[in-house]
Amino acid sequence: MEQQAAVARFRQAAELLEGKWQRGLQRLSEEQMALCEEIRLRAGRRMTVLLPEGEMVPDDAAPTVTHQDLERLCDMLTAYSRYASADAMGRGYLQTKGGFRVGLCGTAVLREGVVANLRDISSASLRIGREIKGVAGPILNELMPDGTLPGTLLLSGPGGGKTTLLRDMIRCLSDGQAGRHPLRVALADERGEIAAMYQGLPQLDVGGHTDVLDGCPKAMAIPMLLRSMNPQVLAVDEITESEDIRAIVSAANCGVTMLATIHAADVTELQRKPLFRRLLQAKVIAKAVVIQRREGQRHYLVEDLA
């Protein structure tokens, strides 16, 4: 059943593309469809798909991608209203119905030193985000033996499954589980990958008591959510900047529990990061969930940080 759902999600993503690309993608086996992470189109190259072992060309007979193909794709994804989507394109991606994100490259259009749009699109990456419901349940049981969530970081290398785990943890906390009441969760979804908002509605399940601020830098979103939504848990993806740390420490000092992800293969690598040392000194994070991939399966290890 899990593979069937993953294949269905792949086919839903493929439907965003023109028929000539869909036909090429149908040459993949169902196992490959279920594992596919991205569909990439680059001008002057053949379409590729990203699988766990790397990129591959699904159909040698498919035509070479042209600049015009990429321009048509952007027109289709924006419902032929590029102007209305200029802000999103200026951030380098478009969010689509169904919760898919299409990353874009091209020539930046600068206004007062800020990227306001993209033109002459040269490549596109259709990312296939998938929900794995239920993965967070056992982890939350270990993190919350007394029903209280400690400040928690989710760790893995790139593509390790941090966002997928974060999404399901948010859902479980927001909806509640056996013996645990639902919590108010505020989500700062800067890159639109967790809830995948589309016209004000989350395309991926983040629970019934979750409030989402989409597309806003975390350092700005965190105080906004604190003021407007009165959250019990505040969730963010990909801590990368000093400004993020300052906002997180301020929020934690207001009594909000932080749930966040950060790039690190393990706690040893995490401890070498100056950003983490500041979090540890502020005593706002007590636990880490380390995601490791062994023999094609993800394993989750809860470790103390305090």
C-alpha positions in Angstrom: 0.0 0.0 0.0 2.8 2.4 0.8 4.5 1.9 -2.6 1.1 2.3 -4.3 0.6 5.7 -2.6 4.2 6.7 -3.6 3.6 5.8 -7.2 0.3 7.7 -7.2 2.1 10.8 -5.8 4.7 10.5 -8.6 2.0 10.3 -11.3 0.3 13.3 -9.8 3.5 15.3 -10.1 4.1 14.1 -13.7 0.7 15.4 -14.7 2.0 19.0 -14.1 4.3 18.4 -17.2 3.5 18.3 -20.9 2.5 15.0 -22.4 5.8 14.4 -24.1 7.6 14.4 -20.7 4.8 12.3 -19.1 5.3 9.6 -21.8 9.0 9.4 -21.0 8.3 9.1 -17.3 6.0 6.2 -17.8 9.0 4.1 -18.9 10.1 4.0 -15.2 9.2 0.9 -13.2 6.8 1.3 -10.3 9.6 0.8 -7.9 11.5 3.7 -9.5 8.4 5.9 -9.5 7.9 5.2 -5.8 11.5 6.2 -5.0 11.8 9.2 -7.3 12.6 12.4 -5.5 12.8 14.9 -8.3 12.1 15.4 -12.0 14.6 17.7 -13.6 14.4 19.6 -16.9 17.5 21.5 -18.1 17.7 23.4 -21.4 19.9 21.6 -23.9 19.8 18.4 -21.9 17.5 15.4 -21.6 15.0 15.1 -18.8 16.3 13.2 -15.8 14.9 11.8 -12.6 16.6 11.8 -9.2 16.6 8.4 -7.5 18.4 7.3 -4.3 21.4 6.2 -6.4 21.6 9.4 -8.4 20.2 11.0 -11.6 19.2 9.0 -14.6 17.6 9.6 -18.0 14.2 7.7 -18.0 13.8 7.8 -21.8 16.7 8.0 -24.3 14.2 8.6 -27.1 12.7 11.7 -25.4 13.5 15.1 -27.0 16.1 17.5 -25.6 14.6 20.1 -23.3 14.5 23.6 -24.9 14.2 27.0 -23.4 10.7 27.2 -24.9 9.7 24.1 -23.0 10.7 25.7 -19.7 8.9 28.9 -20.5 5.8 27.0 -21.3 6.1 25.1 -18.1 6.3 28.3 -16.1 3.2 29.6 -18.0 1.3 26.5 -17.1 2.3 26.5 -13.5 1.4 30.2 -13.1 -1.9 29.8 -15.0 -0.4 32.2 -17.6 0.0 34.9 -15.0 3.7 35.4 -14.5 3.2 38.8 -13.0 1.1 37.5 -10.2 3.8 34.9 -9.4 6.8 37.2 -9.6 7.5 37.2 -5.9 7.6 33.4 -5.8 9.8 33.2 -8.9 12.1 35.8 -7.4 12.6 33.3 -4.5 13.5 30.7 -7.1 10.5 28.4 -7.0 6.8 28.0 -7.7 4.4 26.1 -5.4 1.6 24.2 -7.2 -1.7 22.6 -6.3 -1.1 19.2 -4.7 1.9 20.4 -2.7 4.6 20.2 -5.3 7.4 22.7 -5.4 9.2 23.5 -8.7 12.6 25.0 -8.3 13.7 27.4 -11.1 17.0 28.7 -12.5 17.4 31.5 -15.0 18.5 35.1 -15.2 17.8 37.1 -12.1 15.8 40.3 -12.5 17.2 42.7 -9.8 15.4 45.7 -8.3 17.3 47.8 -5.7 19.7 44.9 -5.2 16.9 42.3 -4.5 15.9 39.5 -6.9 12.4 40.4 -8.0 11.8 37.8 -10.7 13.5 35.3 -13.0 13.6 35.4 -16.8 15.1 33.2 -19.5 14.4 30.1 -17.5 17.2 27.5 -17.9 16.2 24.7 -15.7 13.4 23.4 -13.5 13.3 20.8 -10.7 10.0 19.3 -9.8 10.3 18.0 -6.2 8.1 15.2 -5.1 7.4 15.8 -1.5 5.7 12.8 0.2 3.8 12.3 3.4 4.7 9.3 5.6 2.0 9.3 8.2 2.7 7.5 11.5 6.5 7.7 11.4 6.5 10.3 14.2 4.3 8.4 16.7 7.0 6.2 18.3 9.5 9.1 18.3 7.0 11.4 20.1 6.4 8.6 22.7 10.1 8.6 23.4 10.4 12.4 23.5 7.3 12.9 25.6 7.1 10.2 28.3 5.4 12.7 30.7 3.3 14.4 27.9 5.6 17.4 27.6 7.6 18.1 24.4 11.2 19.3 25.0 12.9 21.7 22.6 14.0 19.3 19.8 16.2 19.4 16.7 15.9 16.9 13.9 19.2 16.0 12.3 20.3 14.4 9.0 22.4 15.1 6.0 20.7 16.6 2.8 17.8 14.5 1.6 17.8 12.4 4.8 14.1 12.9 5.6 14.1 15.8 8.1 11.2 17.6 6.5 9.1 14.5 6.2 9.6 13.7 9.9 9.0 17.3 10.9 5.7 17.4 9.0 4.4 14.2 10.7 5.5 15.4 14.1 3.6 18.7 13.6 0.5 16.7 12.5 0.6 14.4 15.5 1.2 17.2 18.0 -1.6 19.3 16.4 -4.2 16.5 16.2 -3.2 14.9 19.5 -2.6 11.2 20.1 -3.9 8.7 22.6 -3.4 10.2 26.0 -2.2 13.5 24.7 -4.3 16.6 24.0 -3.9 18.5 20.7 -1.5 21.4 20.9 -1.5 24.8 19.1 1.3 24.6 16.6 2.6 27.6 14.7 4.6 26.7 11.5 7.1 29.1 9.9 7.2 27.5 6.5 9.7 29.8 4.8 10.3 27.6 1.7 6.8 26.2 1.4 7.9 22.6 1.7 6.2 21.5 4.9 2.6 22.5 4.5 2.8 23.3 0.8 0.3 26.1 0.9 -1.8 26.7 -2.2 -4.4 29.5 -2.2 -4.5 29.5 1.5 -4.9 25.8 2.0 -2.2 23.3 3.1 -1.8 20.6 0.4 0.0 18.3 2.9 -1.5 17.4 6.3 -0.1 19.4 9.2 -2.9 18.8 11.6 -6.1 20.6 12.6 -4.6 23.0 15.2 -1.7 24.3 13.1 -1.3 27.9 11.9 1.0 28.4 8.9 3.0 31.5 7.9 4.2 30.7 4.4 7.1 32.2 2.4 8.3 34.5 5.2 12.0 34.4 6.5 12.1 32.6 9.8 13.6 35.5 11.7 10.6 37.6 10.8 8.0 34.8 10.9 8.8 33.6 14.5 7.9 36.9 16.2 4.9 37.4 14.0 3.5 34.0 14.9 4.2 34.6 18.6 2.2 37.9 18.5 -0.6 36.7 16.4 -1.2 33.0 17.1 -0.3 32.3 20.7 1.3 28.9 19.9 2.4 26.2 22.4 4.8 24.7 19.8 6.7 26.7 17.1 8.1 24.7 14.2 10.6 25.8 11.6 12.6 24.0 8.9 16.4 24.4 8.2 18.0 26.7 10.7 20.8 28.4 8.8 21.3 32.0 10.0 22.3 33.8 13.2 19.0 35.8 12.9 17.1 32.5 13.1 18.9 31.7 16.4 18.0 35.0 17.9 14.4 34.6 17.0 14.3 31.0 18.3 15.9 32.0 21.7 13.5 34.9 22.1 10.5 32.6 21.4 11.7 29.9 23.8 12.1 32.6 26.5 8.4 33.4 26.0 7.5 29.8 27.0 7.1 28.3 23.5 8.6 24.9 22.7 10.8 24.9 19.6 10.8 22.1 17.0 13.3 22.6 14.2 15.6 20.9 11.7 19.3 21.5 11.0 21.8 19.9 8.6 24.1 17.6 10.5 24.9 13.9 10.1 25.0 13.3 13.8 25.4 15.0 17.2 29.2 15.1 16.9 28.9 17.2 13.7 26.1 19.2 15.3 28.3 20.2 18.2 30.9 21.6 15.8 28.4 24.1 14.4 28.6 27.6 16.0 24.9 28.1 15.5 24.1 25.1 17.6 26.5 26.1 20.4 24.4 29.3 20.8 21.2 27.3 21.1 22.8 25.0 23.7 24.1 27.9 25.7 20.6 29.4 25.7 19.1 26.1 27.0 16.2 26.1 24.5 17.0 22.7 22.9 17.2 19.5 25.0 16.8 16.6 22.5 18.0 15.6 19.1 16.4 13.1 16.7 19.2 11.7 14.5 18.0 10.2 11.2 20.2 7.6 9.7 19.8 5.6 6.5 21.0 2.0 6.6 20.3 -0.6 3.9 17.7 1.6 2.3 15.7 2.2 5.5 15.6 5.2 7.8 16.4 4.7 11.5 15.6 7.3 14.2 17.8 7.8 17.3 16.7 10.1 20.2 19.7 11.7 22.0 20.0 14.1 25.0 21.7 17.4 24.3 21.3 19.2 27.6 
